[in-house]
């Protein structure tokens, strides 16, 4: 009998049996919960992976006759690709690689400057103009004569120095529009050693930036570019060596530690690269293009902060040539540069710094 207030027929069964039409819904109930659970777990893992910071990679190796140390935040180890970038610089600018663009030009071969060579050449001439010739990539004959290049011999006398100076002068060289080196004397040779290492640092840093890496430090032989923060989430800390007479490069005593980010740094000094003659004279590796002789200034070490490491490298060498007073005059026209000089005046150490 049917209740008029509840028009549902009574049956002897509490549940209706499943019919073939109900089968798809039954199957869906059996597998949809596990699938949803897997999707939820996968989504969680993806979100967690993307929210966790990438680790810092640490690469090191040899290049340009020295060593490099590179630290950068990335989930991928890029050392092979970084090495390839550094080898491109070596293939263009190395004096010690006989097949480099620079070496072939110095031999007088008909070779066209590549893009890396052009960039360094143009920068070198700009720094030469800014420092009244204190920086000069045509200095190789004099550097070699004094025993600091790729050729060594007896120390030059005044006549030899005067003769070699005829082969030196940044205003005597140029690049033609099609990339060929033009020089007033075919015996002139180029040495980009005072800027190429810094340029290599810049190239490695540019490689990392192109891959979206924001936190890194690239260091090659003491020349550095830093960006962002270190693995502790703090600005990078870079030491400046104390200028101790140390031709064997055994001393690592620091004069100061700089806290840096988003800049380049290079240091030049005479306290390691020098030798003593038989009569006890000290011969430093910084040669003044204006005189042809090693410099005798109070600056023992010149550290430069600049927008690029190539600039820092070139200006650091220039300031070692110029000395303190003339370096200050150059700095007045280049507010983009900051310096930390370590000086020795009559045996008394002092520092001059514009670093903010």
SULGI-V297986 format. One record per residue. N is the residue number from 1. RES is the residue in three letters. OMEGA is omega in whole degrees, 0 to 359 (999 if undefined). BURIAL is # if it has 16 or more other C-alpha atoms within 10 Angstrom, else .. Layout:
# SULGI-V297986
n: <N/N>
res: <RES/RES>
omega: <OMEGA/OMEGA>
burial: <BURIAL/BURIAL>
This chain:
# SULGI-V297986
n: <1/2/3/4/5/6/7/8/9/10/11/12/13/14/15/16/17/18/19/20/21/22/23/24/25/26/27/28/29/30/31/32/33/34/35/36/37/38/39/40/41/42/43/44/45/46/47/48/49/50/51/52/53/54/55/56/57/58/59/60/61/62/63/64/65/66/67/68/69/70/71/72/73/74/75/76/77/78/79/80/81/82/83/84/85/86/87/88/89/90/91/92/93/94/95/96/97/98/99/100/101/102/103/104/105/106/107/108/109/110/111/112/113/114/115/116/117/118/119/120/121/122/123/124/125/126/127/128/129/130/131/132/133/134/135/136/137/138/139/140/141/142/143/144/145/146/147/148/149/150/151/152/153/154/155/156/157/158/159/160/161/162/163/164/165/166/167/168/169/170/171/172/173/174/175/176/177/178/179/180/181/182/183/184/185/186/187/188/189/190/191/192/193/194/195/196/197/198/199/200/201/202/203/204/205/206/207/208/209/210/211/212/213/214/215/216/217/218/219/220/221/222/223/224/225/226/227/228/229/230/231/232/233/234/235/236/237/238/239/240/241/242/243/244/245/246/247/248/249/250/251/252/253/254/255/256/257/258/259/260/261/262/263/264/265/266/267/268/269/270/271/272/273/274/275/276/277/278/279/280/281/282/283/284/285/286/287/288/289/290/291/292/293/294/295/296/297/298/299/300/301/302/303/304/305/306/307/308/309/310/311/312/313/314/315/316/317/318/319/320/321/322/323/324/325/326/327/328/329/330/331/332/333/334/335/336/337/338/339/340/341/342/343/344/345/346/347/348/349/350/351/352/353/354/355/356>
res: <UNK/UNK/UNK/UNK/UNK/UNK/UNK/UNK/UNK/UNK/UNK/UNK/UNK/UNK/UNK/UNK/UNK/UNK/UNK/UNK/UNK/UNK/UNK/UNK/UNK/UNK/UNK/UNK/UNK/UNK/UNK/UNK/UNK/UNK/UNK/UNK/UNK/UNK/UNK/UNK/UNK/UNK/UNK/UNK/UNK/UNK/UNK/UNK/UNK/UNK/UNK/UNK/UNK/UNK/UNK/UNK/UNK/UNK/UNK/UNK/UNK/UNK/UNK/UNK/UNK/UNK/UNK/UNK/UNK/UNK/UNK/UNK/UNK/UNK/UNK/UNK/UNK/UNK/UNK/UNK/UNK/UNK/UNK/UNK/UNK/UNK/UNK/UNK/UNK/UNK/UNK/UNK/UNK/UNK/UNK/UNK/UNK/UNK/UNK/UNK/UNK/UNK/UNK/UNK/UNK/UNK/UNK/UNK/UNK/UNK/UNK/UNK/UNK/UNK/UNK/UNK/UNK/UNK/UNK/UNK/UNK/UNK/UNK/UNK/UNK/UNK/UNK/UNK/UNK/UNK/UNK/UNK/UNK/UNK/UNK/UNK/UNK/UNK/UNK/UNK/UNK/UNK/UNK/UNK/UNK/UNK/UNK/UNK/UNK/UNK/UNK/UNK/UNK/UNK/UNK/UNK/UNK/UNK/UNK/UNK/UNK/UNK/UNK/UNK/UNK/UNK/UNK/UNK/UNK/UNK/UNK/UNK/UNK/UNK/UNK/UNK/UNK/UNK/UNK/UNK/UNK/UNK/UNK/UNK/UNK/UNK/UNK/UNK/UNK/UNK/UNK/UNK/UNK/UNK/UNK/UNK/UNK/UNK/UNK/UNK/UNK/UNK/UNK/UNK/UNK/UNK/UNK/UNK/UNK/UNK/UNK/UNK/UNK/UNK/UNK/UNK/UNK/UNK/UNK/UNK/UNK/UNK/UNK/UNK/UNK/UNK/UNK/UNK/UNK/UNK/UNK/UNK/UNK/UNK/UNK/UNK/UNK/UNK/UNK/UNK/UNK/UNK/UNK/UNK/UNK/UNK/UNK/UNK/UNK/UNK/UNK/UNK/UNK/UNK/UNK/UNK/UNK/UNK/UNK/UNK/UNK/UNK/UNK/UNK/UNK/UNK/UNK/UNK/UNK/UNK/UNK/UNK/UNK/UNK/UNK/UNK/UNK/UNK/UNK/UNK/UNK/UNK/UNK/UNK/UNK/UNK/UNK/UNK/UNK/UNK/UNK/UNK/UNK/UNK/UNK/UNK/UNK/UNK/UNK/UNK/UNK/UNK/UNK/UNK/UNK/UNK/UNK/UNK/UNK/UNK/UNK/UNK/UNK/UNK/UNK/UNK/UNK/UNK/UNK/UNK/UNK/UNK/UNK/UNK/UNK/UNK/UNK/UNK/UNK/UNK/UNK/UNK/UNK/UNK/UNK/UNK/UNK/UNK/UNK/UNK/UNK/UNK/UNK/UNK/UNK/UNK/UNK/UNK/UNK/UNK/UNK/UNK/UNK/UNK/UNK/UNK>
omega: <183/177/181/179/181/190/175/183/177/176/179/181/179/182/177/179/177/176/177/180/181/187/179/180/179/179/180/181/184/185/186/180/176/180/178/179/178/177/180/180/179/178/180/181/179/180/180/181/182/181/179/181/177/179/174/176/179/180/174/181/182/177/177/180/179/183/176/175/184/177/183/181/182/176/183/175/187/188/181/180/177/177/180/178/180/178/176/179/179/182/180/197/184/172/185/174/186/180/180/177/181/181/181/176/181/177/178/179/179/183/181/179/175/185/180/179/180/182/181/179/180/178/180/179/177/179/176/178/184/184/178/175/178/174/185/182/175/186/187/180/179/178/178/182/181/172/183/181/182/174/179/179/178/179/184/171/185/180/179/179/180/180/181/179/177/179/185/176/184/179/181/180/176/173/176/179/180/172/178/180/177/182/183/178/183/178/179/177/184/175/181/185/182/178/186/181/176/178/177/176/179/181/178/179/179/177/180/180/182/178/174/181/186/182/182/169/176/180/176/177/179/176/195/163/178/178/177/186/180/182/177/181/182/174/181/177/185/183/173/183/173/184/177/178/189/182/179/178/180/185/176/179/184/174/177/175/181/175/191/167/176/177/178/181/175/180/174/181/179/189/177/184/179/173/179/177/180/179/174/178/178/179/181/188/179/183/180/179/183/183/184/183/175/183/177/182/181/181/176/184/179/176/185/169/184/178/178/181/177/177/180/180/183/181/177/176/180/183/175/178/188/188/191/186/181/176/177/180/178/182/179/181/182/181/179/181/171/186/171/181/171/188/176/179/180/177/180/180/175/178/173/185/172/184/184/999>
burial: <./././././././././././././././././././././././././././././././././././././././././././././././././././././././#/#/./#/./././#/#/./././#/#/#/#/#/#/#/./././././././#/#/./#/#/#/./#/#/#/#/#/#/#/././././#/#/#/#/#/#/#/./././././#/#/././#/#/././#/#/./#/#/#/./#/#/./#/#/./#/#/#/#/#/#/#/#/#/#/#/#/#/#/#/#/#/././././././#/././././#/././#/#/./#/#/#/#/././#/#/./././././#/#/./#/././././#/#/#/#/#/#/#/#/#/#/#/#/#/#/#/#/#/#/./#/#/././././#/#/#/#/#/#/#/#/#/#/#/#/#/#/#/#/#/#/././././#/#/./#/./#/#/#/#/#/./././././././././././././././#/#/#/#/#/#/#/#/#/#/#/#/#/#/#/#/./././././././#/#/#/#/#/#/#/././#/#/#/#/#/./#/#/#/#/#/#/#/#/#/#/#/#/#/#/#/#/#/#/#/#/#/#/#/#/#/#/#/././#/././#/#/./././././#/#/#/#/#/#/#/#/./././././././././././.>
